[in-house]
């Protein structure tokens, strides 16, 4: 298991009488961009929040680079970076000021802070707009700022929840390119959740189909399409779940 970055085994999460996750299991290899795809309410965000040590599992095992997310949560937090779907930034700070504050939390030396912020500015692609206040940013610009924040701390695992949700085509394309380029150049492991299956098909090396708290299948996009005789992951998902398109 030396090449394993994330191990999830029989993960169950209950919120009172509601079982949000019902025995989720998957493995993510080091350096992989792994997609967790399914409709809203499928269990994607709950899974990612457990990986990010923000929720405790009801039952099951979750290890990240050999660390248990419950008993060794402090060690896990030092090697991950998490982007929630509705991440925000301080409205009255400039993008640059926001990045600098985050860098100062993660890095001790002034040189490391400067290098991290410089790298984040490049990643964001915001140019001179990085010095504008965040309240003047579009949703796409805010998302690019947050992606830069996640990657600048050089995590071993980046956890991205719906990173392009609500973005226009241009900003979504930019964010997808950031994910692919950063992962390939830096060997960072990335887990991406999305309900946009066409998008994930072009970003992820492997994907897990999740529905009603269950993993239905896992594989490379090409393999899954061949397995189910489908032209897209959307079609794969419909065939696996058994949706009746007449409705």
N, C-alpha and C positions, 0 to 999 in steps of 0.2 A: 504493500500500500504506500510505497515511498513516493509515488507520483500523485497521490490523492491530496487535493486541497480541501474538499468539503465532503463529509460523509454524513448523510441523513438516513437514519434507519428507523422505520416504523413510528414516525412522528405523529403524535396525536395532540390536538389542542381543543379543549372544550371551554366554552364560555357559558357557564351555567348548564342549561339543558341542550345548548346548541353545540354540535361537534363541527368545528370549522375545518379541522384536518383529521383524516381518518386512516392513519397508517401510511403516511407519505415516506417514500424511500428513494434516494438517488445519490449518485456520486459525481463530483465535479473534479476533473483532473487539473493539475497545475498548468497555468498558462492558457486555460480554455475560456472561451466566451460561451457561457451556458445560458440557455433561455428557458424560462418558466412561463408557459403561455396557457391562456385560458380566458374565459369571459370574466366580467366583473363578478366578484363574489365567489370565485372558484377556490380561493385559499392562497393566492399568490402573495398578497401583502402580509398575511399572517405568517406564512413560511419565512419571508424575508425578515420580518421583525424578530422572529425567534433567532435566525442566524445572526442578526445584529445585536443580540442580547437585550432587546427591548421588551421581549415577552418571554415568560417561562413556558416551556412545553408541559403539557399535562402528563404525557408519557413519551418515551422514545429517546433516541440518542442522536445528538448533533455534535460533530467534531469539526473544527476548522483548523487546518494545519496541525492536527493532533491535539488541540485544546478543546476541552468540553465547554460548551456555551453556558452551562449552568455553574459548574464548580470552578471553572477557570475563566469566567467572564472578563475579568480585568486583563488577562493576557490576550484574549480574543480582541478586545477593543483597541489594543495597541497595533494590531496588524490589519484591521479592516477600515473601510470608509463606506458610509451608508448614505444614499440619497433617497429620501422618502418622496412619494409622488407629489406632495404639496409642500416641498421645501421652500422656505422663504429666506430673505436676507433683510438686514436692517435698512428700512426705506430711506432714512436720512443720511446714510453713509454712501460714499461713492463705491463703485465696484472694487476699486483698488484698495480703499480703506478696509472694506469688508475682508478681502483676501488677506491683507496684512494682519488683521486681528486673528484670523484663523491660523495663519502660519505661526504667529507668536505663541499660540496655544500648543502647537505640535513640536516646534523646534526651539532649541535652547540658544544657539549662537546667532548673532546678528547676520553673519554670512549665510547661514542656512536659511534664515527667514527671507533674506533678499533673493536668494536663488530660487526658493519656492515660489515667491510672489512673481518673480520674472517669468518662471515657467508657466504659472497659472495664467498670467496675462496672455502669453502666447497661445496656450490651450484654448482660452475663451474666444479668441479671434475677434474681440470687441474693439480693438484699435484704440483710438483716442476716447471712445465712449466709456472706456474703463474708468475714466475720471469723472463721469457724470454720476449723479445720485441715483441709487437703485430705483427710487420711486418714478424715475423718468424712463425706465427700461420697459420694453415690451416683454410679454411672457417668454418669448423665445430667447431674448437676451438674458433674462433672469435664469433660465434653464442652463444656458451656456456658462454663466457665471458659476452655477452650482456644480456643473460637471467639472469645471476647472478646479473648484474647491475640493472635490472628491479626489481627483487625480494628483493634485499638487503635493499631497502628503505621502505619496508613493506607497499606497497600501499593498499588502500581499493579496488581499481580496477586496474588490470593489463590488458593492451591492447596490444595484440601480433599480428602483421601483418605478415602472412606467416612465422612463426618462424622456420620451418625446410626446407624452400625453398632452393634447390640446395645442400642439405647435403647428405652424404652417409648414408647407412643404420644404421651403428653404432652410428653416431652422431645424426641422426634423432631420433633413439630410446632413446638415453640419454636425449635429449631435451624433448621429450614427457613424459618421466618418471619424469623429473624435474617439469613440469607443473602440472601433476597429484598429485605428492607427496606434492609440496608446497601448492597447493590450499587446499588439504584435511587437512594438518597439521595446517595451519594458518588461515583457513576460508576466504581466499582471493577470491574475485570474479574475474574471468578471462574471457575475450572475445578473442577468437582466430579466425583469418580469415585464410582460406586455400582453394586452389583449389584441394588439395589432400583429397578426400572424404573418402577414406579407412582409412587414418590416423585419421581424425577427429572423425570417428565412434568410435575409441577406446579411445579418450581423453575427449570428450564432453558429458555432461549429456543431453543437448538439442542442436538442430541445427536449423538454419534458412537457407533455400535455396534461394539464391538471383540470379537473372538473369535480365540483361538489366535494372538495377535500381529498380527492383520490388522484394518484398518478395513473393515467390510462395507458401511456406508452412513452418510450424514450428512444431517441436515435438522431442520427444526422438528418437534416431536412430532406436531402436527396433520398436517403434510405427509406424514410417514412413515406415519401410520395410514391416510391416504387412499390413498397409493401402494400399500400392501400389503393394503388392504381389511380392516384390523384395528381392533379396538375399544380396544386398549391397546398400549403399547410392548412389553410382555411378549409379546403375540401377534405383533407385528412381528418381534421377535427370533427367535421360534420359526420363523416363516416364512422369514426370511432364512437362518438357520443350517440349517434343514431337519430340526429335531428330529422324531422320530416319537413322537407322544404315546402311542402304544400301548405304549411301553416306559417 
